[in-house]
Amino acid sequence: MNAKLMIVLTICVALFVSACGSSPQSLILGKWEVESAIKMSVEFSKDGTAKLTMLGQTLEGEYKLDDAGNELEWTMNGISTKSKVNLTGTELELTDASNRTIKYKKVNR
């Protein structure tokens, strides 16, 4: 009986740990910098706000990442755009409707 209980407990723990993987919403949080000569960064906050800084100027707006983490919609200065998303813990790629891609790296704090 004790062996069966241990097996069931082990399976439950494994299922719990696998369910705790990072969601796209938690992965996008934080500051990201562009991988190019252009000085540009974006910071996504948990409350759905974002700050885009380019050439020393900062724009504030809102963002929404779909549940699957495949599409990002953000609004800056009243202009909304949608981008396809490729997201890992350290890299973020945003591709717009014209198929232009911007690659970001996560800034370690």
N, C-alpha and C positions, 0 to 999 in steps of 0.2 A: 504494500500500500504506500509506503514511504517513497519508493522509487517512482511510482506513478505520479505522486504529488510533485516530486522534483521535476519530472519531465513536463508536466502541465505548467508549473511555475516558470521553467526555463522558456517554454514557448511563449507564455504571456509577456515575459520581460523582453524577448526578442521582437515581438510584435509592437510593443510599446516604444522601444528604441527606434525601430524603423519608421514609425509614425511621426517621430519627432524631427524628421529631416527639415532642412531649411526650405521655407516657401519662397516663391519669387518675391513676394512683398517684403519679406525680411532681408533677402539678399540685396535688394536695390537700395536699402537705407544706407545713408552715409554720403561721403564726398567722393566724387570721381573726377579725374582729370583726363583731358584729351591726349591721345598718343600722337601728337604732331607738333610742328613748330608754333602753331597758334596757341596762345595762352588762353585756355578756356577750361572751366570746370562747372560741374553741376552738383548740387547737394539735395538729396531727397530725404524728407523728414517723415516720421511716422504718422503725423497728422494730415498727410496728403498735400503738404506744401513743398515747393521746390524753389531753389535759388540757382540761377544761371549767371555765371560771371564770365565776361569776355572782354579782354583788353581793358581791365580795370573797372568796367561798368557791370553792375549787378541788377538783374531783373528778378522779380519775385512773382510766383504764380502757383498754380495747383496742378497736380498730376493724378492720374488714375492708371494703375496697372491691372490688366484683366486677370482673372483668377488663374489662368493657365500660365501667365507670365509671358505671353506671346505678343501683346500689343500694349503700347504706352500711349495714353492720350494726355497731353498737357496743354495748359493755357497760360500764356505769358502776354501781358499787355492787351488782353482781350482777344488775342489770336490763338485759336486752338489748332493743334497739329496731332497727327497720329503717326506712330512709328512702329515698325516691327522690331521685336526685342530678341536679342540673344544674350543671355545673362548667366554668368557663373559667379562664384564668390569673389573673384578678382578682376573679371573683365565684363564690360557692358558694351554691346554693339547696338546702335540704333540706326535703322534703315528707313528712310522716308519714302513717300509715294513715288518719287522720281528715281528710286533705287540708289540714292546716295547714302553711304554708310559712314557714321562717326564712331570711332572706337575709343573707349574710355578705360582707364585703369583705376582700381580702387586705391584711394589714398589711405595709407595706414596711419592711424592716430595713436 
